[in-house]
Amino acid sequence: MDQTNETTTPLLSDGMYQFLKNLVQLFLPAFATFYLTLGETWGLPYGQQVVTTCAALATFLGMLLRISTKAYNASDSRYDGQLVVTTQDEGGTLYSLELNGDPEDLVGRKAVSFKVQ
């Protein structure tokens, strides 16, 4: 098996990742649209500048999210443990499950992911 991946700390915590994802995908586009619409209707200043700034910020943060996702997917951080497969000398195969944390952490989760070793 390829064992070049090592367990590393993700670039962003899950909470920060979700916050930035919502900011990039929802808040910034909604705010830009809202401000531009109100700006046109009520004559608010700098409508084009606000929209351009929101677009530039969303693009920059989107790139940060992409880099974070790529680093996360290349590491072992995305796995909840390992399924170790060992061929025994006397024949047969032994399967053992090694968790990265407390088994109680898995309770209530919809899915878990294990790396096969």
Phi and psi in radians as a Rosetta constraint file:
Dihedral C 1 N 2 CA 2 C 2 CIRCULARHARMONIC -1.297 0.35
Dihedral N 2 CA 2 C 2 N 3 CIRCULARHARMONIC 2.097 0.35
Dihedral C 2 N 3 CA 3 C 3 CIRCULARHARMONIC -2.067 0.35
Dihedral N 3 CA 3 C 3 N 4 CIRCULARHARMONIC 0.585 0.35
Dihedral C 3 N 4 CA 4 C 4 CIRCULARHARMONIC -1.346 0.35
Dihedral N 4 CA 4 C 4 N 5 CIRCULARHARMONIC -0.408 0.35
Dihedral C 4 N 5 CA 5 C 5 CIRCULARHARMONIC -1.295 0.35
Dihedral N 5 CA 5 C 5 N 6 CIRCULARHARMONIC 2.461 0.35
Dihedral C 5 N 6 CA 6 C 6 CIRCULARHARMONIC -2.205 0.35
Dihedral N 6 CA 6 C 6 N 7 CIRCULARHARMONIC 2.711 0.35
Dihedral C 6 N 7 CA 7 C 7 CIRCULARHARMONIC -1.270 0.35
Dihedral N 7 CA 7 C 7 N 8 CIRCULARHARMONIC 2.099 0.35
Dihedral C 7 N 8 CA 8 C 8 CIRCULARHARMONIC -2.271 0.35
Dihedral N 8 CA 8 C 8 N 9 CIRCULARHARMONIC 2.842 0.35
Dihedral C 8 N 9 CA 9 C 9 CIRCULARHARMONIC -1.363 0.35
Dihedral N 9 CA 9 C 9 N 10 CIRCULARHARMONIC 2.276 0.35
Dihedral C 9 N 10 CA 10 C 10 CIRCULARHARMONIC -1.060 0.35
Dihedral N 10 CA 10 C 10 N 11 CIRCULARHARMONIC 2.683 0.35
Dihedral C 10 N 11 CA 11 C 11 CIRCULARHARMONIC -1.040 0.35
Dihedral N 11 CA 11 C 11 N 12 CIRCULARHARMONIC -0.724 0.35
Dihedral C 11 N 12 CA 12 C 12 CIRCULARHARMONIC -2.152 0.35
Dihedral N 12 CA 12 C 12 N 13 CIRCULARHARMONIC 2.543 0.35
Dihedral C 12 N 13 CA 13 C 13 CIRCULARHARMONIC -1.204 0.35
Dihedral N 13 CA 13 C 13 N 14 CIRCULARHARMONIC 2.832 0.35
Dihedral C 13 N 14 CA 14 C 14 CIRCULARHARMONIC -1.057 0.35
Dihedral N 14 CA 14 C 14 N 15 CIRCULARHARMONIC -0.731 0.35
Dihedral C 14 N 15 CA 15 C 15 CIRCULARHARMONIC -1.094 0.35
Dihedral N 15 CA 15 C 15 N 16 CIRCULARHARMONIC -0.767 0.35
Dihedral C 15 N 16 CA 16 C 16 CIRCULARHARMONIC -1.172 0.35
Dihedral N 16 CA 16 C 16 N 17 CIRCULARHARMONIC -0.700 0.35
Dihedral C 16 N 17 CA 17 C 17 CIRCULARHARMONIC -1.041 0.35
Dihedral N 17 CA 17 C 17 N 18 CIRCULARHARMONIC -0.831 0.35
Dihedral C 17 N 18 CA 18 C 18 CIRCULARHARMONIC -1.118 0.35
Dihedral N 18 CA 18 C 18 N 19 CIRCULARHARMONIC -0.688 0.35
Dihedral C 18 N 19 CA 19 C 19 CIRCULARHARMONIC -1.075 0.35
Dihedral N 19 CA 19 C 19 N 20 CIRCULARHARMONIC -0.875 0.35
Dihedral C 19 N 20 CA 20 C 20 CIRCULARHARMONIC -1.134 0.35
Dihedral N 20 CA 20 C 20 N 21 CIRCULARHARMONIC -0.651 0.35
Dihedral C 20 N 21 CA 21 C 21 CIRCULARHARMONIC -1.079 0.35
Dihedral N 21 CA 21 C 21 N 22 CIRCULARHARMONIC -0.795 0.35
Dihedral C 21 N 22 CA 22 C 22 CIRCULARHARMONIC -1.136 0.35
Dihedral N 22 CA 22 C 22 N 23 CIRCULARHARMONIC -0.666 0.35
Dihedral C 22 N 23 CA 23 C 23 CIRCULARHARMONIC -1.076 0.35
Dihedral N 23 CA 23 C 23 N 24 CIRCULARHARMONIC -0.828 0.35
Dihedral C 23 N 24 CA 24 C 24 CIRCULARHARMONIC -1.229 0.35
Dihedral N 24 CA 24 C 24 N 25 CIRCULARHARMONIC -0.763 0.35
Dihedral C 24 N 25 CA 25 C 25 CIRCULARHARMONIC -1.501 0.35
Dihedral N 25 CA 25 C 25 N 26 CIRCULARHARMONIC -0.476 0.35
Dihedral C 25 N 26 CA 26 C 26 CIRCULARHARMONIC -2.060 0.35
Dihedral N 26 CA 26 C 26 N 27 CIRCULARHARMONIC -1.060 0.35
Dihedral C 26 N 27 CA 27 C 27 CIRCULARHARMONIC -1.161 0.35
Dihedral N 27 CA 27 C 27 N 28 CIRCULARHARMONIC -0.911 0.35
Dihedral C 27 N 28 CA 28 C 28 CIRCULARHARMONIC -1.068 0.35
Dihedral N 28 CA 28 C 28 N 29 CIRCULARHARMONIC -0.823 0.35
Dihedral C 28 N 29 CA 29 C 29 CIRCULARHARMONIC -1.108 0.35
Dihedral N 29 CA 29 C 29 N 30 CIRCULARHARMONIC -0.681 0.35
Dihedral C 29 N 30 CA 30 C 30 CIRCULARHARMONIC -1.158 0.35
Dihedral N 30 CA 30 C 30 N 31 CIRCULARHARMONIC -0.756 0.35
Dihedral C 30 N 31 CA 31 C 31 CIRCULARHARMONIC -1.125 0.35
Dihedral N 31 CA 31 C 31 N 32 CIRCULARHARMONIC -0.747 0.35
Dihedral C 31 N 32 CA 32 C 32 CIRCULARHARMONIC -1.071 0.35
Dihedral N 32 CA 32 C 32 N 33 CIRCULARHARMONIC -0.783 0.35
Dihedral C 32 N 33 CA 33 C 33 CIRCULARHARMONIC -1.114 0.35
Dihedral N 33 CA 33 C 33 N 34 CIRCULARHARMONIC -0.772 0.35
Dihedral C 33 N 34 CA 34 C 34 CIRCULARHARMONIC -1.054 0.35
Dihedral N 34 CA 34 C 34 N 35 CIRCULARHARMONIC -0.848 0.35
Dihedral C 34 N 35 CA 35 C 35 CIRCULARHARMONIC -1.169 0.35
Dihedral N 35 CA 35 C 35 N 36 CIRCULARHARMONIC -0.724 0.35
Dihedral C 35 N 36 CA 36 C 36 CIRCULARHARMONIC -1.120 0.35
Dihedral N 36 CA 36 C 36 N 37 CIRCULARHARMONIC -0.729 0.35
Dihedral C 36 N 37 CA 37 C 37 CIRCULARHARMONIC -1.110 0.35
Dihedral N 37 CA 37 C 37 N 38 CIRCULARHARMONIC -0.837 0.35
Dihedral C 37 N 38 CA 38 C 38 CIRCULARHARMONIC -1.150 0.35
Dihedral N 38 CA 38 C 38 N 39 CIRCULARHARMONIC -0.644 0.35
Dihedral C 38 N 39 CA 39 C 39 CIRCULARHARMONIC -1.059 0.35
Dihedral N 39 CA 39 C 39 N 40 CIRCULARHARMONIC -0.749 0.35
Dihedral C 39 N 40 CA 40 C 40 CIRCULARHARMONIC -1.205 0.35
Dihedral N 40 CA 40 C 40 N 41 CIRCULARHARMONIC -0.667 0.35
Dihedral C 40 N 41 CA 41 C 41 CIRCULARHARMONIC -1.315 0.35
Dihedral N 41 CA 41 C 41 N 42 CIRCULARHARMONIC -0.763 0.35
Dihedral C 41 N 42 CA 42 C 42 CIRCULARHARMONIC -1.915 0.35
Dihedral N 42 CA 42 C 42 N 43 CIRCULARHARMONIC 0.023 0.35
Dihedral C 42 N 43 CA 43 C 43 CIRCULARHARMONIC 1.297 0.35
Dihedral N 43 CA 43 C 43 N 44 CIRCULARHARMONIC 0.554 0.35
Dihedral C 43 N 44 CA 44 C 44 CIRCULARHARMONIC -1.174 0.35
Dihedral N 44 CA 44 C 44 N 45 CIRCULARHARMONIC 2.552 0.35
Dihedral C 44 N 45 CA 45 C 45 CIRCULARHARMONIC -1.340 0.35
Dihedral N 45 CA 45 C 45 N 46 CIRCULARHARMONIC 2.734 0.35
Dihedral C 45 N 46 CA 46 C 46 CIRCULARHARMONIC 1.039 0.35
Dihedral N 46 CA 46 C 46 N 47 CIRCULARHARMONIC 0.631 0.35
Dihedral C 46 N 47 CA 47 C 47 CIRCULARHARMONIC -1.011 0.35
Dihedral N 47 CA 47 C 47 N 48 CIRCULARHARMONIC -0.843 0.35
Dihedral C 47 N 48 CA 48 C 48 CIRCULARHARMONIC -1.145 0.35
Dihedral N 48 CA 48 C 48 N 49 CIRCULARHARMONIC -0.673 0.35
Dihedral C 48 N 49 CA 49 C 49 CIRCULARHARMONIC -1.165 0.35
Dihedral N 49 CA 49 C 49 N 50 CIRCULARHARMONIC -0.701 0.35
Dihedral C 49 N 50 CA 50 C 50 CIRCULARHARMONIC -1.129 0.35
Dihedral N 50 CA 50 C 50 N 51 CIRCULARHARMONIC -0.787 0.35
Dihedral C 50 N 51 CA 51 C 51 CIRCULARHARMONIC -1.126 0.35
Dihedral N 51 CA 51 C 51 N 52 CIRCULARHARMONIC -0.744 0.35
Dihedral C 51 N 52 CA 52 C 52 CIRCULARHARMONIC -1.115 0.35
Dihedral N 52 CA 52 C 52 N 53 CIRCULARHARMONIC -0.712 0.35
Dihedral C 52 N 53 CA 53 C 53 CIRCULARHARMONIC -1.122 0.35
Dihedral N 53 CA 53 C 53 N 54 CIRCULARHARMONIC -0.761 0.35
Dihedral C 53 N 54 CA 54 C 54 CIRCULARHARMONIC -1.079 0.35
Dihedral N 54 CA 54 C 54 N 55 CIRCULARHARMONIC -0.726 0.35
Dihedral C 54 N 55 CA 55 C 55 CIRCULARHARMONIC -1.141 0.35
Dihedral N 55 CA 55 C 55 N 56 CIRCULARHARMONIC -0.739 0.35
Dihedral C 55 N 56 CA 56 C 56 CIRCULARHARMONIC -1.141 0.35
Dihedral N 56 CA 56 C 56 N 57 CIRCULARHARMONIC -0.739 0.35
Dihedral C 56 N 57 CA 57 C 57 CIRCULARHARMONIC -1.149 0.35
Dihedral N 57 CA 57 C 57 N 58 CIRCULARHARMONIC -0.735 0.35
Dihedral C 57 N 58 CA 58 C 58 CIRCULARHARMONIC -1.101 0.35
Dihedral N 58 CA 58 C 58 N 59 CIRCULARHARMONIC -0.686 0.35
Dihedral C 58 N 59 CA 59 C 59 CIRCULARHARMONIC -1.151 0.35
Dihedral N 59 CA 59 C 59 N 60 CIRCULARHARMONIC -0.787 0.35
Dihedral C 59 N 60 CA 60 C 60 CIRCULARHARMONIC -1.097 0.35
Dihedral N 60 CA 60 C 60 N 61 CIRCULARHARMONIC -0.842 0.35
Dihedral C 60 N 61 CA 61 C 61 CIRCULARHARMONIC -1.168 0.35
Dihedral N 61 CA 61 C 61 N 62 CIRCULARHARMONIC -0.613 0.35
Dihedral C 61 N 62 CA 62 C 62 CIRCULARHARMONIC -1.071 0.35
Dihedral N 62 CA 62 C 62 N 63 CIRCULARHARMONIC -0.660 0.35
Dihedral C 62 N 63 CA 63 C 63 CIRCULARHARMONIC -1.189 0.35
Dihedral N 63 CA 63 C 63 N 64 CIRCULARHARMONIC -0.689 0.35
Dihedral C 63 N 64 CA 64 C 64 CIRCULARHARMONIC -1.064 0.35
Dihedral N 64 CA 64 C 64 N 65 CIRCULARHARMONIC -0.733 0.35
Dihedral C 64 N 65 CA 65 C 65 CIRCULARHARMONIC -1.110 0.35
Dihedral N 65 CA 65 C 65 N 66 CIRCULARHARMONIC -0.697 0.35
Dihedral C 65 N 66 CA 66 C 66 CIRCULARHARMONIC -1.108 0.35
Dihedral N 66 CA 66 C 66 N 67 CIRCULARHARMONIC -0.767 0.35
Dihedral C 66 N 67 CA 67 C 67 CIRCULARHARMONIC -1.118 0.35
Dihedral N 67 CA 67 C 67 N 68 CIRCULARHARMONIC -0.738 0.35
Dihedral C 67 N 68 CA 68 C 68 CIRCULARHARMONIC -1.095 0.35
Dihedral N 68 CA 68 C 68 N 69 CIRCULARHARMONIC -0.766 0.35
Dihedral C 68 N 69 CA 69 C 69 CIRCULARHARMONIC -1.107 0.35
Dihedral N 69 CA 69 C 69 N 70 CIRCULARHARMONIC -0.731 0.35
Dihedral C 69 N 70 CA 70 C 70 CIRCULARHARMONIC -1.129 0.35
Dihedral N 70 CA 70 C 70 N 71 CIRCULARHARMONIC -0.746 0.35
Dihedral C 70 N 71 CA 71 C 71 CIRCULARHARMONIC -1.151 0.35
Dihedral N 71 CA 71 C 71 N 72 CIRCULARHARMONIC -0.714 0.35
Dihedral C 71 N 72 CA 72 C 72 CIRCULARHARMONIC -1.102 0.35
Dihedral N 72 CA 72 C 72 N 73 CIRCULARHARMONIC -0.794 0.35
Dihedral C 72 N 73 CA 73 C 73 CIRCULARHARMONIC -1.204 0.35
Dihedral N 73 CA 73 C 73 N 74 CIRCULARHARMONIC -0.415 0.35
Dihedral C 73 N 74 CA 74 C 74 CIRCULARHARMONIC -1.487 0.35
Dihedral N 74 CA 74 C 74 N 75 CIRCULARHARMONIC -0.169 0.35
Dihedral C 74 N 75 CA 75 C 75 CIRCULARHARMONIC -1.824 0.35
Dihedral N 75 CA 75 C 75 N 76 CIRCULARHARMONIC 3.056 0.35
Dihedral C 75 N 76 CA 76 C 76 CIRCULARHARMONIC -1.533 0.35
Dihedral N 76 CA 76 C 76 N 77 CIRCULARHARMONIC 0.014 0.35
Dihedral C 76 N 77 CA 77 C 77 CIRCULARHARMONIC -1.070 0.35
Dihedral N 77 CA 77 C 77 N 78 CIRCULARHARMONIC -0.415 0.35
Dihedral C 77 N 78 CA 78 C 78 CIRCULARHARMONIC -1.391 0.35
Dihedral N 78 CA 78 C 78 N 79 CIRCULARHARMONIC -0.148 0.35
Dihedral C 78 N 79 CA 79 C 79 CIRCULARHARMONIC -1.674 0.35
Dihedral N 79 CA 79 C 79 N 80 CIRCULARHARMONIC 2.574 0.35
Dihedral C 79 N 80 CA 80 C 80 CIRCULARHARMONIC -1.568 0.35
Dihedral N 80 CA 80 C 80 N 81 CIRCULARHARMONIC -0.094 0.35
Dihedral C 80 N 81 CA 81 C 81 CIRCULARHARMONIC 2.874 0.35
Dihedral N 81 CA 81 C 81 N 82 CIRCULARHARMONIC -2.873 0.35
Dihedral C 81 N 82 CA 82 C 82 CIRCULARHARMONIC -2.256 0.35
Dihedral N 82 CA 82 C 82 N 83 CIRCULARHARMONIC 2.503 0.35
Dihedral C 82 N 83 CA 83 C 83 CIRCULARHARMONIC -1.793 0.35
Dihedral N 83 CA 83 C 83 N 84 CIRCULARHARMONIC 1.874 0.35
Dihedral C 83 N 84 CA 84 C 84 CIRCULARHARMONIC -1.620 0.35
Dihedral N 84 CA 84 C 84 N 85 CIRCULARHARMONIC 2.131 0.35
Dihedral C 84 N 85 CA 85 C 85 CIRCULARHARMONIC -1.875 0.35
Dihedral N 85 CA 85 C 85 N 86 CIRCULARHARMONIC 2.113 0.35
Dihedral C 85 N 86 CA 86 C 86 CIRCULARHARMONIC -2.198 0.35
Dihedral N 86 CA 86 C 86 N 87 CIRCULARHARMONIC 2.231 0.35
Dihedral C 86 N 87 CA 87 C 87 CIRCULARHARMONIC -1.488 0.35
Dihedral N 87 CA 87 C 87 N 88 CIRCULARHARMONIC 2.178 0.35
Dihedral C 87 N 88 CA 88 C 88 CIRCULARHARMONIC -1.495 0.35
Dihedral N 88 CA 88 C 88 N 89 CIRCULARHARMONIC 2.583 0.35
Dihedral C 88 N 89 CA 89 C 89 CIRCULARHARMONIC -1.061 0.35
Dihedral N 89 CA 89 C 89 N 90 CIRCULARHARMONIC -0.634 0.35
Dihedral C 89 N 90 CA 90 C 90 CIRCULARHARMONIC -1.469 0.35
Dihedral N 90 CA 90 C 90 N 91 CIRCULARHARMONIC 0.117 0.35
Dihedral C 90 N 91 CA 91 C 91 CIRCULARHARMONIC 1.770 0.35
Dihedral N 91 CA 91 C 91 N 92 CIRCULARHARMONIC 2.738 0.35
Dihedral C 91 N 92 CA 92 C 92 CIRCULARHARMONIC 1.580 0.35
Dihedral N 92 CA 92 C 92 N 93 CIRCULARHARMONIC 2.993 0.35
Dihedral C 92 N 93 CA 93 C 93 CIRCULARHARMONIC -2.211 0.35
Dihedral N 93 CA 93 C 93 N 94 CIRCULARHARMONIC 2.384 0.35
Dihedral C 93 N 94 CA 94 C 94 CIRCULARHARMONIC -1.869 0.35
Dihedral N 94 CA 94 C 94 N 95 CIRCULARHARMONIC 2.240 0.35
Dihedral C 94 N 95 CA 95 C 95 CIRCULARHARMONIC -1.955 0.35
Dihedral N 95 CA 95 C 95 N 96 CIRCULARHARMONIC 2.224 0.35
Dihedral C 95 N 96 CA 96 C 96 CIRCULARHARMONIC -2.300 0.35
Dihedral N 96 CA 96 C 96 N 97 CIRCULARHARMONIC 2.498 0.35
Dihedral C 96 N 97 CA 97 C 97 CIRCULARHARMONIC -1.859 0.35
Dihedral N 97 CA 97 C 97 N 98 CIRCULARHARMONIC 2.121 0.35
Dihedral C 97 N 98 CA 98 C 98 CIRCULARHARMONIC -1.980 0.35
Dihedral N 98 CA 98 C 98 N 99 CIRCULARHARMONIC 2.002 0.35
Dihedral C 98 N 99 CA 99 C 99 CIRCULARHARMONIC -1.534 0.35
Dihedral N 99 CA 99 C 99 N 100 CIRCULARHARMONIC 2.583 0.35
Dihedral C 99 N 100 CA 100 C 100 CIRCULARHARMONIC -1.425 0.35
Dihedral N 100 CA 100 C 100 N 101 CIRCULARHARMONIC -0.201 0.35
Dihedral C 100 N 101 CA 101 C 101 CIRCULARHARMONIC -2.607 0.35
Dihedral N 101 CA 101 C 101 N 102 CIRCULARHARMONIC -2.817 0.35
Dihedral C 101 N 102 CA 102 C 102 CIRCULARHARMONIC -1.247 0.35
Dihedral N 102 CA 102 C 102 N 103 CIRCULARHARMONIC 2.316 0.35
Dihedral C 102 N 103 CA 103 C 103 CIRCULARHARMONIC -0.977 0.35
Dihedral N 103 CA 103 C 103 N 104 CIRCULARHARMONIC -0.511 0.35
Dihedral C 103 N 104 CA 104 C 104 CIRCULARHARMONIC -1.105 0.35
Dihedral N 104 CA 104 C 104 N 105 CIRCULARHARMONIC -0.397 0.35
Dihedral C 104 N 105 CA 105 C 105 CIRCULARHARMONIC -1.160 0.35
Dihedral N 105 CA 105 C 105 N 106 CIRCULARHARMONIC -0.344 0.35
Dihedral C 105 N 106 CA 106 C 106 CIRCULARHARMONIC -1.515 0.35
Dihedral N 106 CA 106 C 106 N 107 CIRCULARHARMONIC -0.256 0.35
Dihedral C 106 N 107 CA 107 C 107 CIRCULARHARMONIC -1.111 0.35
Dihedral N 107 CA 107 C 107 N 108 CIRCULARHARMONIC 2.283 0.35
Dihedral C 107 N 108 CA 108 C 108 CIRCULARHARMONIC 1.496 0.35
Dihedral N 108 CA 108 C 108 N 109 CIRCULARHARMONIC -0.090 0.35
Dihedral C 108 N 109 CA 109 C 109 CIRCULARHARMONIC -1.374 0.35
Dihedral N 109 CA 109 C 109 N 110 CIRCULARHARMONIC 2.590 0.35
Dihedral C 109 N 110 CA 110 C 110 CIRCULARHARMONIC -1.407 0.35
Dihedral N 110 CA 110 C 110 N 111 CIRCULARHARMONIC -0.460 0.35
Dihedral C 110 N 111 CA 111 C 111 CIRCULARHARMONIC -2.687 0.35
Dihedral N 111 CA 111 C 111 N 112 CIRCULARHARMONIC 2.671 0.35
Dihedral C 111 N 112 CA 112 C 112 CIRCULARHARMONIC -2.296 0.35
Dihedral N 112 CA 112 C 112 N 113 CIRCULARHARMONIC 2.753 0.35
Dihedral C 112 N 113 CA 113 C 113 CIRCULARHARMONIC -2.323 0.35
Dihedral N 113 CA 113 C 113 N 114 CIRCULARHARMONIC 2.306 0.35
Dihedral C 113 N 114 CA 114 C 114 CIRCULARHARMONIC -2.181 0.35
Dihedral N 114 CA 114 C 114 N 115 CIRCULARHARMONIC 2.467 0.35
Dihedral C 114 N 115 CA 115 C 115 CIRCULARHARMONIC -1.543 0.35
Dihedral N 115 CA 115 C 115 N 116 CIRCULARHARMONIC 2.322 0.35
Dihedral C 115 N 116 CA 116 C 116 CIRCULARHARMONIC -1.550 0.35
Dihedral N 116 CA 116 C 116 N 117 CIRCULARHARMONIC 2.182 0.35
